Amino acid sequence: MKKNEFKIASFYQFKKVKNPQKLQLLLKDFCQFNKLKGTILVANEGINGTVGGHDNNINTFIKELLKLGFKSLNNKFSYFSYMPFYRLKIRLKKEIVTFKTESINVEKNTALHVEPKKWNNIIEDKNVVIVDVRNKYESDIGSFKNANKSNTKNFTEFKKYIENNLVIVRSKKIAMFCTGGIRCEKASSYMKSIGFKNLYQLKGGVLKYLEEIPVKKSKWKGECFLFDNRVSVKNGIKKGTYDLCHGCRMPINAKNKLSIKYEEGVSCDYCFDKLTMKKKQSLRQRNKQIIIAKKRGLYNPYIRYSTSNYK
């Protein structure tokens, strides 16, 4: 970490929350006071979020979560030169990761967690079925070699993938991974409830693996998509090469930007033909406002702020 970098904390814990509304207000007040930005989801089943801020404020925030009873948080920390979030959003949800499945005990019944340093041994076993639990646009930019990609549009579709592709191999060892671990927790709990037994998941997800495993020993190919303005990271949690299309929120690379349908901050190949002219004009106007704010030294939530000029 450098003194001029923001600290980013990704965390979750499945834990029964008696009063989600009260917790939401407590977290909102705390984060606003400590100038933290990011997204936190609160539900009866627990908490899930990623926030960024100055190092000391993030450390204080994690201590506050411990005081609030979240003593088994799955934490991951990284650093970035710019604030990777536009604003603070703390939302109440039915689930902290939407899967639309009831009657599963995620807090107590999930796959066996495999430490990153032991993960290579698992996925190099030819008798193990390796499953990428993430969505198609995530696995398209990076994954583990020989992983079976679910090619889902959203996480709720993963149930169909289980029925169509994994039930027939339920007797084999199945090793699952996702970005931070939370989707594997939910999916494996569901799978155990319908009879799966030999389930393993990468503890801390791909992010923890990229953080702990040296580049020379890494089995990860490509980049890992993130749900913030960093867009993607590589081994060592270094900033990746992808940007985000503001028209459709899809990750795009240098090749995508060569398309005649690409317009910075407006559209790309994925969305050019789908966006209305009104939407495109709105995005162009936003770009103009950002440029004006930069020139005049005015605040705009979409400007990239460093630690020295962060408000």
C-alpha positions, 0 to 999 in steps of 0.5 A, a space after each residue: 500500500 502507498 500513502 496516496 491509495 484508497 483502501 477497499 474492503 470486500 466483505 460478507 457474512 451469512 448471519 441472522 439479522 433481527 432488525 435489518 432496517 436498524 442496521 441499515 441506518 447505523 451503517 449509513 450514518 457510520 459510512 457517511 461520517 467516515 467518508 466511505 463510498 460503495 455498496 452494502 446489502 443488508 438482509 435478514 440472512 446477513 450482510 454483503 458489501 464493498 466499500 472504499 475510503 482512507 485506510 484508517 476509516 476502513 479499519 475503523 469500519 471493519 472494527 464497527 462491524 465486529 462490534 455489531 456482531 459480525 465476527 466471522 466476516 469474510 474479508 478481502 482488502 485491496 488498494 487503488 489510486 482513485 476512489 472506485 465508487 461514485 456514491 454510497 448505497 446501503 440497500 435492504 434486500 430479501 437476500 444479500 446475493 439473489 438466488 431466489 431459493 428458500 429453506 437452505 441454511 447457508 450459515 451452517 451448510 456449505 461446501 468445504 472451503 479450500 485455502 488459495 494455497 491448496 487450490 491448485 492441487 484441487 483443480 489439477 486433479 483430472 477427476 475433479 469437476 471445476 465449475 465457474 459459478 460466475 456469469 458469462 460476461 465475467 468468465 469471458 474475460 478470465 477464468 481457471 483453465 479447464 473450468 466449466 463455465 455456466 454462461 449464465 446472465 445472472 446468478 439465479 440462472 445457476 439453478 438451471 445449470 445445476 439441473 442440466 449439467 451437474 446433477 449427472 456428475 453429483 457423485 464426483 468431486 465438484 470444485 467451485 469458485 466465484 469472485 469473492 466466495 459468496 455465490 459459492 456459499 449460496 450455490 453449494 448450500 442449495 446443492 447440498 440440500 438436494 443431495 450433493 456431497 463432495 463439494 469444494 469452494 475456493 475460500 475468499 474467491 478469485 480475489 483472495 487467490 490473485 492476492 496470495 498466489 505468486 504470478 509464476 504459480 498462478 493457474 488463473 488465465 486472464 483478468 477478474 471482473 469487479 463490480 466497481 470502477 476498477 472494472 478488472 484486476 490481474 494477478 497481485 490485484 493489479 489494475 486490469 486492462 478493461 474499462 466499463 461501457 457506461 451504456 450497458 455496464 459491460 467490460 470492454 477492452 482495446 479491441 472493443 474500442 476500435 469498433 465504429 459503434 464505440 463512443 466513450 462514455 456512451 456506447 459499445 458493440 454490445 449496446 449501440 443498437 439497443 440504446 435509444 437516442 434519448 439515452 445516448 444524448 443523456 450520456 453525452 450530456 453527462 460527459 459534458 458536465 464532467 468535463 466542465 466540472 474538471 475545468 472549473 474545479 467543481 465537484 462531480 460524482 463521476 470525476 475520478 478522485 485521488 486521496 489528495 482531492 477526495 471529499 
